[in-house]
Amino acid sequence: MENLLHTHKTFEKVSFIDKKVNNREFEDCVFKNCDFSNSDFSNNTFMDCEFIDCNLSMMQLTGTSLKTVDFKNCKLLGIQFHSCTDFLFSVSFQDCVLDYSSFANKKMPKTKLNSCSMKEVSFIGTNLTNSIFENCNLENAIFNDTQLAGVDFRTAYNYKIDPEFNPMKKAKFSTKGIVGLLDKYDIKIE
């Protein structure tokens, strides 16, 4: 990863635990079974990249661009996505663990999140318009001033969202999920 520009490459079983990799560009690259936990990947650009079976926990991404980046079966504990560059920010997650991460104030319309653990994830001020939370565990996730118009929560679970503080016109919920919208009223629904 010493080169400044990487295109059409596959990185397999690379371990950069507690290392710095800054000011690099990765375009159309695939990362498989890599461990970048506790590393500093600040000020990099990832465009049309895919991370598969990687451990990226506590990775620092300050000033990093994530432009159409897919994460599959990755461990992403405590990542501060809110520190990434906003321009063309586009990510998707499948079978990932995103617990304790933050997407505060990110613009993420039409984001797909499939079968992810998202415990205590911060979505404060995030625009999630028309996103899909398919089979996601949103236990103690924080939604405050979050744009949820058209978001599909039908198969998501363990969420608690206050409709008074989160615009959610045309959002979709299952009948079981309604409890998560009424939690603050401390009422019993049977």
Phi, psi and chi 1 to 4 in degrees:
 res  aa     phi    psi   chi1   chi2   chi3   chi4
   1 MET       -   18.5  -74.4 -164.1 -155.5      -
   2 GLU   -71.4  -30.7  -64.9  -58.2  -44.8      -
   3 ASN   -64.0  153.2  -66.0  -19.0      -      -
   4 LEU   -80.7  -27.0  -65.6  177.4      -      -
   5 LEU  -126.4  127.6  177.7   62.5      -      -
   6 HIS  -125.8  121.7  -59.4  -84.9      -      -
   7 THR  -127.8  141.2   57.1      -      -      -
   8 HIS    51.9   43.2  -51.4  -67.7      -      -
   9 LYS  -114.0  154.4  -69.1 -176.0 -178.2  174.8
  10 THR  -115.8  126.1  -62.4      -      -      -
  11 PHE  -107.6  117.9  -62.2   91.7      -      -
  12 GLU  -121.6  133.2 -152.3  159.8  -13.6      -
  13 LYS    54.2   37.8  -63.3 -176.9  179.6  176.9
  14 VAL   -85.5  133.3  175.1      -      -      -
  15 SER  -118.4  115.9 -179.8      -      -      -
  16 PHE  -128.2   49.7  -91.0   64.2      -      -
  17 ILE   -66.1  131.1  -59.3  169.4      -      -
  18 ASP    59.3   27.7  -65.4  -42.3      -      -
  19 LYS  -110.2  167.1  -58.1  -94.0 -164.9 -112.6
  20 LYS  -110.0  130.3  -83.6 -171.0  173.7 -171.2
  21 VAL  -135.5   98.6  178.3      -      -      -
  22 ASN  -120.3  156.9  -56.6  124.5      -      -
  23 ASN    57.1   43.2  -57.0  -51.9      -      -
  24 ARG  -116.9  157.0  -55.1  -75.4 -168.6  -85.4
  25 GLU  -120.2  131.9  -71.1 -173.4   35.7      -
  26 PHE  -123.8  116.8  -59.9   89.7      -      -
  27 GLU  -122.4  127.7 -174.0  175.2  -23.6      -
  28 ASP    54.9   45.9 -161.0   26.6      -      -
  29 CYS  -107.7  154.4  -69.2      -      -      -
  30 VAL  -121.2  132.6  176.4      -      -      -
  31 PHE  -115.3  118.0  -60.1   85.1      -      -
  32 LYS  -120.8  131.6  -68.7 -177.3  179.9  177.4
  33 ASN    51.2   39.6  -64.1  -58.1      -      -
  34 CYS   -96.3  152.0  -65.1      -      -      -
  35 ASP  -121.3  106.2 -168.9  -14.4      -      -
  36 PHE  -115.5   25.5  -60.5  144.3      -      -
  37 SER   -62.1  142.0   56.3      -      -      -
  38 ASN    57.7   21.8  -63.5  -54.6      -      -
  39 SER   -94.9  166.1   60.1      -      -      -
  40 ASP  -113.1  103.9 -177.3   -9.5      -      -
  41 PHE  -109.4   34.7  -90.3   66.9      -      -
  42 SER   -65.9  150.5  -63.9      -      -      -
  43 ASN    58.9   31.5  -59.8  -50.8      -      -
  44 ASN  -103.0  166.6  -71.8  -40.6      -      -
  45 THR  -124.6  127.1  -62.2      -      -      -
  46 PHE  -118.5  116.5  -65.6   90.8      -      -
  47 MET  -123.8  127.2 -173.1 -178.7  -25.2      -
  48 ASP    54.0   46.9  -61.0  -39.3      -      -
  49 CYS  -109.3  162.9  -68.9      -      -      -
  50 GLU  -136.7  131.7 -169.9  172.4   21.2      -
  51 PHE  -111.6  123.4  -71.4   84.5      -      -
  52 ILE  -125.9  126.3  -56.6  166.8      -      -
  53 ASP    55.1   41.7  -61.3  -43.2      -      -
  54 CYS  -107.8  154.3  -66.4      -      -      -
  55 ASN  -107.0  110.0 -177.9    0.5      -      -
  56 LEU  -117.1   17.1  -50.1  172.5      -      -
  57 SER   -55.3  134.6  -64.4      -      -      -
  58 MET    60.6   21.0  -59.6  -57.4  -67.8      -
  59 MET   -67.6  137.2  177.7 -172.0 -120.4      -
  60 GLN   -91.9  129.6  -67.1  178.9   36.5      -
  61 LEU  -126.8   29.6  -64.6  171.4      -      -
  62 THR   -59.6  122.9  -55.5      -      -      -
  63 GLY    73.2    9.9      -      -      -      -
  64 THR   -85.1  142.3  -67.0      -      -      -
  65 SER   -98.7  124.9  -64.9      -      -      -
  66 LEU  -114.3   98.3  -61.5  177.4      -      -
  67 LYS  -111.2  102.3  -57.6  171.5 -178.8  177.1
  68 THR    57.4   68.9  -45.2      -      -      -
  69 VAL  -116.3  127.7  178.2      -      -      -
  70 ASP  -106.8  135.1  -62.0  -35.4      -      -
  71 PHE  -117.2  125.4  -62.5   90.6      -      -
  72 LYS  -127.5  124.9  -64.8  177.0 -178.6  169.4
  73 ASN    52.7   45.3 -160.3   39.1      -      -
  74 CYS  -109.8  154.4  -69.8      -      -      -
  75 LYS  -102.1  115.6 -168.6  173.5 -179.4 -177.5
  76 LEU  -128.2   47.9  -59.7  135.0      -      -
  77 LEU   -67.3  131.0  -64.9  169.7      -      -
  78 GLY    66.8   25.0      -      -      -      -
  79 ILE   -82.4  132.8  -64.1 -163.4      -      -
  80 GLN   -93.6   75.6  -55.1  -57.2  -56.0      -
  81 PHE   -60.4  -22.8  -70.6   99.6      -      -
  82 HIS   -64.4  -17.3   65.8 -100.4      -      -
  83 SER   -88.1   -2.0   65.3      -      -      -
  84 CYS   -75.0  158.2  -69.6      -      -      -
  85 THR   -63.2  138.6  -56.7      -      -      -
  86 ASP   -76.0  -31.5  -70.5  -28.9      -      -
  87 PHE   -60.1  118.7 -174.9   67.1      -      -
  88 LEU    59.9   23.6  -62.9  176.0      -      -
  89 PHE   -60.3  119.9 -178.8   82.8      -      -
  90 SER  -152.1  118.8  176.4      -      -      -
  91 VAL  -136.3  158.7  -69.1      -      -      -
  92 SER  -142.5  152.6   70.6      -      -      -
  93 PHE  -134.6  133.5  -58.0   93.2      -      -
  94 GLN  -134.9  126.0 -178.9  174.2  -26.3      -
  95 ASP    55.8   42.9  -62.0  -51.7      -      -
  96 CYS  -111.1  157.7  -68.6      -      -      -
  97 VAL  -107.7  110.6  178.1      -      -      -
  98 LEU  -113.6   17.8  -71.8  147.4      -      -
  99 ASP   -51.7  139.7  -60.2  -14.0      -      -
 100 TYR    66.2   17.1  -44.7  109.4      -      -
 101 SER   -88.7  170.6  -66.3      -      -      -
 102 SER  -134.7  130.4  173.1      -      -      -
 103 PHE  -116.8   24.5  -66.8   97.3      -      -
 104 ALA   -53.6  130.8      -      -      -      -
 105 ASN    62.9   18.3  -61.3  -50.5      -      -
 106 LYS   -86.6  150.1  -65.5  -51.8  -72.5  179.2
 107 LYS   -97.5  110.6  -70.4  179.2  175.0   74.8
 108 MET  -133.5   47.9  -56.5  171.7   53.6      -
 109 PRO   -64.5  145.8   22.8  -30.1      -      -
 110 LYS    62.5   27.9  -60.7 -178.6 -179.0  176.5
 111 THR   -77.4  139.0  -61.0      -      -      -
 112 LYS  -106.7  123.9  -67.4 -176.6  179.0  161.6
 113 LEU  -125.3  115.4  -57.6  113.5      -      -
 114 ASN  -123.4  121.9 -173.2  -16.4      -      -
 115 SER    54.0   51.0  -60.4      -      -      -
 116 CYS  -112.5  149.0  -65.9      -      -      -
 117 SER   -92.7  122.3  175.9      -      -      -
 118 MET  -130.9   47.1  -53.9 -173.9   80.0      -
 119 LYS   -68.1  130.1  -62.9  175.3 -175.6  173.1
 120 GLU    57.6   29.5  -61.3 -169.5   37.1      -
 121 VAL   -77.8  139.4  170.7      -      -      -
 122 SER   -94.7  123.4  173.5      -      -      -
 123 PHE  -118.2   31.5  -68.8  107.9      -      -
 124 ILE   -66.3  122.0  -63.8  171.3      -      -
 125 GLY    72.1   11.5      -      -      -      -
 126 THR   -82.7  143.6  -53.3      -      -      -
 127 ASN   -99.3  106.6 -179.2  -15.1      -      -
 128 LEU  -111.0   20.4  -69.6  165.7      -      -
 129 THR   -45.8  129.0  -56.1      -      -      -
 130 ASN    60.3   23.6  -64.7  -44.1      -      -
 131 SER   -81.8  167.3  -67.1      -      -      -
 132 ILE  -127.4  123.6  -60.6  170.7      -      -
 133 PHE  -107.6   88.4  -73.6   88.6      -      -
 134 GLU   -92.5  116.8 -173.4  174.3  -31.0      -
 135 ASN    54.3   42.8 -163.3   35.4      -      -
 136 CYS  -103.4  139.4  -69.9      -      -      -
 137 ASN   -89.9  110.9 -177.3   -0.9      -      -
 138 LEU  -108.9   37.0  -66.5  164.2      -      -
 139 GLU   -60.2  121.9 -176.5  178.2  -27.6      -
 140 ASN    59.4   19.5  -65.2  -40.6      -      -
 141 ALA   -66.2  145.6      -      -      -      -
 142 ILE  -103.6  116.1  -56.4  165.6      -      -
 143 PHE  -114.8  114.1  -66.2   91.3      -      -
 144 ASN  -148.9  122.7 -169.0    8.2      -      -
 145 ASP    56.7   37.6 -166.0   28.9      -      -
 146 THR   -99.3  130.1  -51.6      -      -      -
 147 GLN   -79.3  109.6  -61.8  -65.2  -38.1      -
 148 LEU  -116.9   18.8  -60.7  172.9      -      -
 149 ALA   -59.6  126.4      -      -      -      -
 150 GLY    72.9    6.0      -      -      -      -
 151 VAL   -71.0  140.0  174.3      -      -      -
 152 ASP   -99.7  106.4 -170.3  -18.1      -      -
 153 PHE  -107.4   12.8  -73.9  103.5      -      -
 154 ARG   -57.5  -33.7  -71.0  179.2  -68.5 -178.5
 155 THR  -109.5    0.8   58.7      -      -      -
 156 ALA   -73.9  159.9      -      -      -      -
 157 TYR  -148.3  163.3   53.4   96.7      -      -
 158 ASN    66.8   17.0  -67.7  -27.3      -      -
 159 TYR   -86.6  154.5   53.8   81.8      -      -
 160 LYS  -134.5  110.9  -67.1  178.7 -178.0  170.0
 161 ILE  -127.3  129.4  -57.2  170.0      -      -
 162 ASP   -91.7  110.9 -170.4  -22.5      -      -
 163 PRO   -62.0  -19.9  -21.4   31.9      -      -
 164 GLU   -72.5  -24.3  -70.5 -178.5   38.9      -
 165 PHE  -114.3    5.6  -63.0  105.2      -      -
 166 ASN  -140.0  106.7  -61.1  -75.9      -      -
 167 PRO   -60.2  125.6  -15.4   24.7      -      -
 168 MET  -140.7   39.8   56.1  177.1   62.6      -
 169 LYS   -57.9  130.2 -172.1  174.9 -174.5  174.8
 170 LYS    63.7   17.4  -62.3 -167.6  179.1 -174.1
 171 ALA   -68.5  153.4      -      -      -      -
 172 LYS  -113.8  131.4  -60.5  171.2 -171.3  148.2
 173 PHE  -134.1  152.6  -62.3   91.2      -      -
 174 SER   -84.0  162.9   67.9      -      -      -
 175 THR   -63.0  -32.6   50.4      -      -      -
 176 LYS   -65.6  -32.1  -74.1 -168.1  -52.2 -171.8
 177 GLY   -77.6  -12.1      -      -      -      -
 178 ILE   -59.2  -30.4  -68.8  174.3      -      -
 179 VAL   -55.5  -38.7  174.5      -      -      -
 180 GLY   -67.1  -16.7      -      -      -      -
 181 LEU   -91.5  -17.3  -60.0  174.0      -      -
 182 LEU  -111.2    6.9  -58.1  172.9      -      -
 183 ASP   -53.5  -40.7 -176.4   66.7      -      -
 184 LYS   -65.5  -18.3   77.6  174.9 -168.1  175.4
 185 TYR   -85.4   -6.8  -61.7  109.8      -      -
 186 ASP    51.0   48.9 -163.6   24.8      -      -
 187 ILE  -111.4  159.2   58.3  176.9      -      -
 188 LYS  -105.0  129.4  -62.0 -148.1 -176.5  -89.6
 189 ILE  -115.9  124.4  -60.3  171.5      -      -
 190 GLU  -120.1      -  -64.7 -179.5    9.8      -
